[in-house]
Amino acid sequence: MLKEFENCLKLRRLVSYNIDFGLVTKELKESELDLENAENSLKEKSYKWATVQAYYSMFHAAKALILKAGYREKSHDCLLIALRELYESKGLIDKELIDLFEIVMNAREDADYGLVYSENIALEAVGAAKNFLNNAKKLLK
């Protein structure tokens, strides 16, 4: 078990949670809506919001995965750590896809807090979000 995962549990930034398939479905629907909004923002050349919305699409898909595994996150960083522990380490999700989640998470922070964003970053974030959501849906079937 990853030491970081144990720390998230110890600090209660990740907690055991009874599997609630209704909540898993709700998170997936929110992910789809955020992805649709990100695509619309791209069309409108609103690259900051496209980046932010793409991340939140990935965030909600990741939450659905973690919920299905019997956990609930209370930290964006611990959500990433949980994905690595519960899915990547077991070969259920490729490392590259989890790395993309981390890249888009950082891009969202840069856009929100540093006002650093661009068309290229937004395009990559939206593409990553589509890929992530499609993979999450396969795992959740």
KEFI-578319 format. One line per 3 residues: number of its first residue (from 0); their letters; for each residue y, x, z of N, C-alpha, C, O. Coordinates in pm, 1 decimal. Each point is the difference from the previous one (the first is absolute). Last residue first. Example, Ala and Ser with C-alpha at 12.3 -4.5 7.8 and 13.67 -1.06 7.14 Angstrom:
KEFI-578319
1) SA) -225.0:1285.0:708.0:119.0:82.0:6.0:109.0:-77.0:73.0:110.8:50.9:16.9 ~ -682.8:-21.9:-23.9:119.0:-89.0:0.0:120.0:90.0:0.0:-1.9:103.6:66.5 $
END
This chain:
KEFI-578319
140) KLL) -27.6:-1904.0:-1538.7:-83.7:-108.6:-52.5:-131.5:-8.8:75.5:-83.0:-85.6:-30.5 ~ 437.1:424.4:86.0:5.1:-116.5:88.1:-84.2:-117.0:-48.7:-10.7:-101.2:69.2 ~ 73.0:520.7:-308.5:-63.2:29.7:128.5:-8.7:-122.9:90.4:-87.8:-8.1:85.9 $
137) KKA) 311.8:-23.8:-503.3:-143.7:28.2:-22.9:-71.8:23.5:130.8:-111.9:-47.6:19.2 ~ 579.5:-2.0:-4.7:-65.8:-127.3:-30.8:-149.1:19.1:-22.8:-80.5:-81.5:45.0 ~ 347.2:465.6:12.4:-14.7:-73.2:125.9:-73.9:-131.6:-24.1:-89.3:-36.1:76.6 $
134) NNL) 206.7:292.9:-452.4:-109.9:61.4:74.8:-25.1:-73.0:131.2:-115.1:-19.4:39.0 ~ 482.7:-119.4:-298.1:-125.2:-28.2:-71.2:-120.4:57.4:73.2:-103.8:-65.5:9.8 ~ 533.2:167.5:158.8:-35.3:-140.3:21.9:-130.8:-35.3:-69.7:-84.5:-67.8:58.4 $
131) FNK) 259.5:498.6:-132.1:-43.1:-15.6:138.5:-44.6:-143.4:27.6:-104.6:-22.3:61.0 ~ 293.7:122.1:-482.5:-130.0:64.6:14.6:-55.7:-22.4:140.7:-117.7:-32.1:16.3 ~ 554.6:-114.8:-101.3:-97.0:-79.9:-78.3:-141.1:53.4:20.1:-93.7:-75.5:25.7 $
128) AAG) 443.1:323.7:165.3:-22.0:-125.2:72.5:-100.4:-89.5:-73.2:-86.0:-61.6:63.0 ~ 232.1:462.0:-268.8:-89.2:28.8:112.5:-33.1:-127.7:76.4:-114.0:-19.3:42.4 ~ 430.6:-13.8:-386.6:-133.4:28.1:-54.7:-101.4:26.7:109.6:-113.0:-48.4:-6.0 $
125) VAE) 560.5:-0.2:133.8:-54.5:-129.0:-44.4:-139.4:19.1:-59.9:-89.7:-80.3:25.8 ~ 322.3:469.6:99.7:-33.0:-80.6:118.5:-62.5:-133.2:-40.2:-99.1:-42.5:59.5 ~ 264.6:328.9:-398.5:-122.6:54.4:60.6:-43.2:-83.4:120.0:-119.1:-24.4:19.2 $
122) LAI) 526.2:-89.7:-223.6:-111.5:-25.1:-92.2:-132.1:48.6:58.2:-101.5:-69.3:-7.3 ~ 495.3:167.6:247.2:-32.0:-143.0:5.3:-117.1:-33.8:-90.9:-89.0:-75.6:39.2 ~ 257.9:514.6:-49.9:-65.8:-25.1:128.5:-42.0:-146.2:8.6:-111.3:-30.1:43.3 $
119) NES) 362.3:151.4:-419.9:-134.7:59.4:-1.3:-76.6:-26.8:128.4:-117.8:-35.5:-2.8 ~ 572.5:-102.9:-27.5:-86.7:-81.5:-85.6:-142.6:55.1:1.4:-95.9:-76.2:12.2 ~ 368.9:189.9:420.1:23.9:15.8:-143.3:-92.2:-93.9:-76.4:-90.2:-61.6:56.7 $
116) YVL) 305.6:236.0:479.7:-92.8:-79.4:-81.3:37.5:20.4:-146.2:108.8:48.1:-31.4 ~ 75.8:44.8:566.0:-53.0:81.7:-108.6:-105.2:-84.0:-72.9:-103.8:-34.7:56.4 ~ 362.9:-47.7:367.4:59.8:-50.0:-123.7:-36.4:87.5:-119.7:81.3:23.5:-89.4 $
113) GYD) -231.4:-8.2:563.9:72.2:110.8:-62.0:74.1:-38.5:-126.0:73.2:80.5:-57.5 ~ -333.4:-396.3:320.9:77.7:76.8:97.3:82.9:112.2:-61.0:104.7:36.5:53.5 ~ -383.5:-348.7:-320.2:65.0:-77.3:106.9:97.1:83.4:82.6:112.8:-42.0:25.8 $
110) ADE) -373.2:249.9:-369.7:87.8:-101.5:-60.1:79.2:-74.2:107.7:120.3:-21.7:-13.9 ~ -446.0:335.3:152.1:110.6:69.4:-68.3:99.6:-100.4:-57.1:121.2:19.2:10.4 ~ -514.9:-190.9:176.9:87.4:53.4:104.8:120.1:71.4:-61.0:112.5:-15.1:47.7 $
107) RAN) -439.0:-134.5:-343.1:68.7:-114.4:60.5:95.8:46.7:109.0:113.1:-47.7:8.7 ~ -393.6:365.8:-201.7:103.6:-39.6:-96.7:79.9:-118.3:53.4:121.4:-7.0:-19.3 ~ -496.6:151.5:264.4:111.1:95.4:12.6:114.5:-34.4:-94.8:117.0:16.3:34.6 $
104) MVI) -505.8:-272.6:-67.5:56.7:-22.5:133.1:121.4:92.3:20.4:104.1:-43.1:49.7 ~ -358.6:107.0:-433.1:87.2:-117.4:-14.1:62.6:-36.0:135.1:114.4:-45.3:4.8 ~ -425.2:397.1:-6.5:114.2:37.7:-84.3:98.7:-116.8:-11.1:121.0:18.8:13.2 $
101) EFL) -530.4:-95.8:207.9:89.5:84.9:80.3:124.9:40.4:-78.7:110.3:2.8:54.6 ~ -445.0:-243.9:-279.7:57.9:-85.3:103.5:101.3:80.3:81.6:110.5:-46.9:27.2 ~ -365.0:284.4:-333.5:105.5:-78.5:-65.6:68.1:-94.1:98.8:121.8:-17.6:-4.0 $
98) DIL) -496.3:254.9:154.1:113.7:91.9:-16.9:116.6:-71.2:-67.9:115.5:22.1:36.2 ~ -516.3:-251.7:-3.8:63.2:4.9:131.5:120.3:95.2:-4.5:102.3:-25.6:63.4 ~ -358.7:3.7:-447.9:65.3:-129.3:19.7:70.4:-5.8:136.4:109.3:-55.5:11.7 $
95) EKD) -369.2:435.5:-124.5:120.0:-5.5:-83.0:76.3:-130.5:19.9:123.1:-1.3:-2.8 ~ -550.8:70.8:208.3:108.5:71.1:68.0:130.4:-11.2:-78.4:106.8:-14.7:59.4 ~ -479.1:-368.2:-117.2:24.5:138.9:-39.2:118.9:57.6:74.3:98.2:-69.4:26.3 $
92) ILG) -417.4:-318.7:172.1:122.4:13.6:-79.2:18.0:148.3:-30.5:-18.0:85.0:87.2 ~ -368.9:-199.9:133.5:27.0:-134.0:-51.5:125.8:-4.8:-86.1:12.4:-84.7:-88.5 ~ -241.7:452.6:358.4:-16.3:-4.3:-144.8:26.5:-136.2:-61.3:-39.3:-25.2:-113.9 $
89) KSE) 91.4:188.8:579.7:-129.7:-63.3:-29.1:-25.3:-12.7:-149.9:-101.0:-56.4:-42.0 ~ 510.2:228.4:222.6:-105.0:86.1:56.3:-140.0:-54.1:-28.3:-97.9:74.5:5.2 ~ 484.1:-331.5:-142.0:-13.5:125.1:-74.9:-116.9:84.1:51.9:-79.7:50.2:-79.3 $
86) YLE) 170.7:-462.3:310.9:-34.2:-20.7:-140.9:-20.5:131.7:-75.7:-102.6:17.0:-65.8 ~ 220.4:-53.1:542.1:-89.9:-113.7:-20.5:-46.2:-17.9:-144.2:-101.6:-65.1:-24.7 ~ 410.7:425.2:170.5:-118.7:-1.0:86.1:-101.0:-106.9:-42.5:-119.4:28.2:-9.9 $
83) RLA) 540.6:4.3:-217.6:-76.3:124.4:-18.9:-131.1:-2.8:78.9:-104.6:39.5:-51.5 ~ 403.1:-396.1:109.8:-56.6:-2.7:-135.6:-85.4:123.7:-24.9:-109.3:-8.5:-56.0 ~ 350.3:-7.0:457.0:-114.8:-90.9:2.5:-64.4:-11.5:-137.7:-122.5:-5.9:-10.4 $
80) ILL) 519.9:253.4:47.5:-109.3:70.8:68.8:-125.1:-86.5:2.8:-110.4:50.0:-21.6 ~ 501.9:-249.4:-144.6:-47.6:105.0:-90.5:-119.4:73.5:60.3:-99.9:22.7:-68.1 ~ 312.5:-327.3:343.4:-65.8:-72.8:-108.5:-58.0:99.3:-100.8:-114.1:-14.7:-43.9 $
77) CDH) 380.7:178.0:388.7:-137.3:-27.0:43.9:-76.2:-84.7:-101.2:-122.8:6.5:-6.1 ~ 578.5:86.7:-76.3:-76.5:124.7:-2.3:-144.9:-23.0:40.9:-91.5:57.0:-59.4 ~ 393.0:-417.7:88.3:-27.6:32.6:-140.1:-85.0:126.6:-8.6:-93.7:6.8:-79.5 $
74) SKE) 68.6:-337.5:500.4:76.7:115.4:-44.7:-37.7:28.2:-145.2:-117.7:-3.8:-35.8 ~ -111.4:-302.3:309.1:131.6:-23.3:60.1:92.7:115.0:-36.1:100.1:24.0:67.5 ~ -606.3:-284.5:-236.8:90.1:115.0:12.5:130.2:-41.9:65.1:43.1:-114.9:-10.6 $
71) RYG) -580.6:-58.6:36.0:134.5:-42.6:-35.6:93.5:115.8:28.5:-7.6:63.3:105.3 ~ -566.4:-155.5:-201.9:114.0:62.9:67.7:129.4:-65.5:-45.1:6.4:-66.9:-103.2 ~ -471.2:0.6:-72.2:2.5:-33.0:141.8:110.5:66.9:80.0:-12.3:19.5:121.0 $
68) AKL) -103.2:-28.9:-610.9:-78.5:99.9:73.0:4.8:-22.2:151.5:-63.5:73.2:75.9 ~ 318.5:-342.2:-372.2:-141.6:-24.9:-32.8:-91.0:96.9:73.5:-115.4:-32.4:28.5 ~ 580.4:93.6:7.6:-41.5:-121.2:70.6:-147.9:-29.0:-23.4:-72.7:-36.8:92.2 $
65) ILA) 264.6:383.7:-335.6:-17.0:39.4:139.5:-43.4:-120.3:85.1:-84.0:13.0:89.1 ~ 187.7:-87.6:-544.3:-118.5:85.7:12.1:-28.7:35.0:146.0:-114.6:-4.9:44.7 ~ 508.5:-232.6:-142.7:-117.0:-84.7:-23.6:-128.1:80.7:17.1:-95.8:-47.2:61.2 $
62) KAA) 501.2:280.2:-43.0:-20.3:-79.5:121.2:-122.6:-89.3:-14.8:-78.0:-14.6:94.1 ~ 213.1:251.8:-472.9:-61.4:89.9:98.9:-26.4:-74.5:130.5:-105.2:17.7:61.4 ~ 340.8:-245.4:-392.8:-139.1:17.6:-44.0:-74.8:89.5:98.8:-115.8:-26.1:32.5 $
59) HFM) 573.3:-27.3:40.2:-72.2:-123.1:32.1:-145.4:5.7:-46.8:-88.2:-53.9:67.0 ~ 367.5:426.1:-167.4:-8.7:-17.9:144.8:-82.8:-123.8:34.7:-89.8:6.9:83.9 ~ 207.0:77.1:-534.9:-108.8:86.7:45.6:-24.3:-17.7:149.9:-114.6:-3.3:45.0 $
56) SYY) 475.8:-225.2:-224.1:-121.0:-53.2:-61.3:-120.8:80.6:47.2:-102.9:-56.4:37.3 ~ 520.3:212.5:84.1:-44.2:-111.2:83.8:-118.5:-74.8:-61.2:-79.1:-59.8:72.9 ~ 272.8:417.9:-317.4:-61.5:48.3:124.4:-51.0:-117.3:82.8:-112.5:3.5:49.9 $
53) AQV) 352.1:-111.9:-431.1:-130.7:56.2:-36.5:-70.9:51.8:125.1:-119.5:-22.7:18.4 ~ 560.9:-127.0:29.4:-93.7:-111.2:-15.6:-139.5:48.4:-39.7:-100.1:-57.3:42.9 ~ 448.6:377.0:-10.1:-25.1:-59.5:131.7:-105.1:-110.7:-11.1:-93.3:-5.6:80.2 $
50) TAW) 240.2:199.1:-481.9:-75.0:97.7:79.9:-38.2:-58.2:135.6:-114.4:11.9:43.9 ~ 393.2:-265.4:-321.5:-133.9:7.2:-60.5:-88.3:94.5:80.8:-117.4:-28.7:23.7 ~ 569.4:-1.3:91.2:-78.6:-113.3:47.8:-138.8:-2.3:-61.0:-95.5:-42.2:65.2 $
47) KYS) 391.2:383.4:-205.6:-20.4:10.7:144.6:-91.8:-112.2:47.3:-98.9:24.5:69.1 ~ 239.3:-30.6:-517.6:-106.6:95.7:27.8:-25.9:20.6:149.2:-113.7:23.5:41.0 ~ 311.3:-373.9:-397.7:28.5:15.2:142.2:-109.3:90.4:58.8:-94.9:-47.3:62.4 $
44) KEK) 139.6:-144.0:-521.7:46.7:137.4:23.7:47.8:21.7:143.2:88.2:82.0:25.6 ~ -312.3:-474.0:-232.7:143.3:-10.3:27.4:64.5:136.3:26.1:118.8:7.8:31.6 ~ -583.9:-42.7:-104.8:62.1:-59.6:-118.7:151.0:-8.5:15.0:74.4:14.0:-97.1 $
41) LSN) -324.6:125.9:470.9:-2.2:102.3:-106.0:70.3:-51.1:-125.1:80.8:70.9:-60.0 ~ -146.5:-372.8:409.1:107.6:93.7:31.3:6.4:112.6:-102.4:108.5:45.8:-36.0 ~ -465.3:-350.3:7.1:126.4:-64.0:-37.7:118.6:91.9:26.8:92.9:6.3:-80.5 $
38) EAN) -512.7:137.8:224.3:3.8:-0.4:-146.7:128.9:-63.9:-50.2:60.2:48.3:-95.9 ~ -139.7:-60.7:556.6:26.3:138.0:-42.3:9.4:8.4:-152.6:87.0:68.8:-53.5 ~ -216.4:-479.4:245.3:142.0:26.4:23.1:38.4:141.3:-43.4:108.5:20.4:-54.6 $
35) ELD) -562.4:-135.5:38.0:73.8:-79.2:-99.4:150.9:24.3:13.4:69.9:16.3:-100.0 ~ -341.4:173.5:427.4:-19.1:68.9:-127.8:75.4:-72.2:-111.3:65.7:63.6:-82.4 ~ -73.1:-263.5:506.7:84.0:119.9:0.8:-12.7:77.8:-130.4:98.6:54.6:-49.5 $
32) LES) -380.3:-426.1:106.1:139.5:-43.4:-12.0:94.1:121.2:-3.0:92.2:5.2:-81.4 ~ -549.6:73.0:164.2:20.1:-44.6:-137.8:145.2:-40.4:-24.3:57.4:33.4:-103.6 ~ -181.8:74.1:542.1:-5.0:119.4:-84.1:26.4:-35.7:-146.0:75.8:68.5:-68.7 $
29) EKL) -126.9:-415.1:374.1:130.0:64.3:19.7:9.6:127.0:-85.1:105.6:31.0:-55.1 ~ -516.1:-250.6:65.1:97.7:-81.5:-73.0:139.0:59.4:11.9:75.9:-0.1:-97.0 ~ -417.5:200.3:347.3:-19.0:24.1:-143.9:99.5:-79.1:-83.3:53.8:51.3:-98.1 $
26) EKT) -60.9:-124.9:563.3:53.1:133.9:-29.9:-14.3:31.6:-148.8:90.8:57.5:-60.0 ~ -285.4:-457.1:215.0:146.4:-9.4:6.6:64.2:134.4:-34.4:98.9:4.0:-73.2 ~ -568.2:-21.3:116.7:44.5:-68.3:-121.8:152.1:-9.4:-5.8:59.6:20.2:-105.8 $
23) VLG) -247.1:149.0:498.2:-27.9:94.1:-109.1:50.3:-59.1:-131.6:66.2:68.4:-78.0 ~ -53.8:-344.8:452.0:107.4:98.6:4.0:-18.3:106.0:-109.2:98.0:47.4:-57.6 ~ -435.5:-366.9:110.2:122.1:-68.6:-41.2:117.7:95.7:-4.2:82.2:-6.2:-91.4 $
20) FDI) -497.0:151.2:261.6:4.1:-0.3:-145.9:119.9:-75.6:-54.6:46.2:28.7:-110.4 ~ -148.7:246.6:562.3:56.9:-130.7:-31.0:17.6:-5.1:-152.0:97.6:52.2:-53.9 ~ -349.1:268.7:469.2:22.3:-22.8:-142.6:40.9:-145.2:-22.2:-68.7:-92.9:42.4 $
17) NYS) 174.8:363.4:409.7:-104.6:-84.1:-57.5:34.1:-30.1:-145.5:113.9:-33.1:-33.1 ~ 45.4:482.4:278.0:45.6:-134.7:-30.4:-116.2:-77.2:-59.1:-71.8:50.2:-86.4 ~ 264.6:454.9:334.8:-112.9:-81.0:-45.5:46.7:-143.7:-14.1:84.0:-47.5:76.4 $
14) VLR) 285.9:428.6:-131.8:-78.7:-69.4:102.0:-117.0:-73.2:-63.8:7.0:-42.6:-115.2 ~ 420.1:433.1:60.4:-110.7:-58.3:-73.6:-89.1:-62.1:107.2:-39.1:66.7:95.8 ~ 396.9:131.2:57.6:66.7:-23.0:-128.2:-100.4:-52.0:-102.4:34.5:-35.7:-112.6 $
11) RLK) -97.7:187.3:589.1:1.4:-142.9:-34.4:87.3:-30.1:-121.2:58.1:-108.0:-10.9 ~ -199.2:539.4:219.5:139.6:-41.7:13.1:21.2:-148.2:-31.4:112.0:-50.5:7.2 ~ -546.5:242.0:-51.1:43.9:31.4:135.9:142.9:-50.6:25.0:29.8:-53.6:106.7 $
8) LCN) -210.0:23.3:-542.8:-66.0:-94.1:90.7:51.1:19.1:142.6:30.9:-96.7:69.5 ~ 118.9:400.2:-388.2:55.9:-132.5:-30.1:-60.2:-106.1:91.3:70.3:-89.2:47.5 ~ -248.2:524.4:-23.7:133.3:-7.2:59.7:65.5:-135.1:-24.2:64.8:-54.7:89.3 $
5) EFE) -478.4:144.9:-296.9:-18.3:-15.2:144.3:135.0:-12.3:71.2:15.0:-80.1:92.3 ~ -3.1:179.6:-546.0:-48.1:-137.6:18.2:-18.0:-28.9:149.0:41.6:-104.8:49.4 ~ 63.0:542.7:-175.7:116.8:-85.8:-15.0:-36.2:-147.0:21.7:77.3:-76.3:57.9 $
2) KLM) -419.9:402.9:-67.8:75.1:6.7:125.2:122.4:-92.5:-4.9:35.0:-62.8:99.9 ~ -479.5:-39.8:-389.4:124.7:75.5:-6.5:71.3:-3.3:134.4:8.8:-104.4:64.6 ~ -543.1:65.8:-109.4:118.1:-85.3:0.0:124.3:89.8:0.0:7.7:99.2:72.5 $
END
